[in-house]
């Protein structure tokens, strides 16, 4: 049993939920300087399903954008809630592109968040949470409604 999930035995399930980070892969966007070249699905998926059988309540894929395909494959094989983690490197990349005028920050961020949902994420952890929430509320108050379906 993985160390992180072995602690599950000490806490009643009604008190806390466990989010397994085993779907994460190291890469440039996570800031650790290593990139998993030639990543195979079997390798990417190998950590998720043991965690599910050991009591994880949710599964996380990190970083989110480069692994939308992995997220979709896990979604096909698991009924557990899925979380996409939009890591700091992805956030910084979008911020820099917006500052240079290469992209519309709001439109691009909202499209990225929708892409996580289309790939099968039930939730997204992102450094853009406050800004995205503000943009969505503004859109609902104005003429531009954020009502476009995610799927």
HUHU-V785439 format. One record per residue. N is the residue number from 1. SS is DSSP state (alpha for helix, beta for strand, coil for the rest). Layout:
BEGIN
n | ss
N | SS
N | SS
END
This chain:
BEGIN
n | ss
1 | coil
2 | coil
3 | alpha
4 | alpha
5 | alpha
6 | alpha
7 | alpha
8 | alpha
9 | alpha
10 | alpha
11 | coil
12 | coil
13 | coil
14 | coil
15 | coil
16 | coil
17 | coil
18 | coil
19 | beta
20 | beta
21 | coil
22 | coil
23 | coil
24 | coil
25 | coil
26 | coil
27 | coil
28 | alpha
29 | alpha
30 | alpha
31 | coil
32 | coil
33 | coil
34 | coil
35 | coil
36 | coil
37 | coil
38 | coil
39 | coil
40 | coil
41 | alpha
42 | alpha
43 | alpha
44 | alpha
45 | alpha
46 | alpha
47 | alpha
48 | alpha
49 | alpha
50 | alpha
51 | alpha
52 | alpha
53 | alpha
54 | coil
55 | coil
56 | coil
57 | coil
58 | beta
59 | beta
60 | beta
61 | beta
62 | beta
63 | coil
64 | coil
65 | alpha
66 | alpha
67 | alpha
68 | alpha
69 | alpha
70 | alpha
71 | alpha
72 | alpha
73 | alpha
74 | alpha
75 | alpha
76 | alpha
77 | alpha
78 | coil
79 | coil
80 | coil
81 | beta
82 | beta
83 | beta
84 | beta
85 | beta
86 | beta
87 | coil
88 | alpha
89 | alpha
90 | alpha
91 | alpha
92 | alpha
93 | alpha
94 | alpha
95 | alpha
96 | alpha
97 | alpha
98 | alpha
99 | alpha
100 | coil
101 | coil
102 | coil
103 | coil
104 | coil
105 | alpha
106 | alpha
107 | alpha
108 | alpha
109 | alpha
110 | alpha
111 | alpha
112 | alpha
113 | alpha
114 | alpha
115 | alpha
116 | alpha
117 | alpha
118 | alpha
119 | alpha
120 | coil
121 | coil
122 | coil
123 | beta
124 | beta
125 | beta
126 | beta
127 | coil
128 | coil
129 | alpha
130 | alpha
131 | alpha
132 | alpha
133 | alpha
134 | alpha
135 | alpha
136 | alpha
137 | alpha
138 | alpha
139 | alpha
140 | alpha
141 | alpha
142 | coil
143 | coil
144 | coil
145 | coil
146 | coil
147 | coil
148 | coil
149 | coil
150 | coil
151 | coil
END
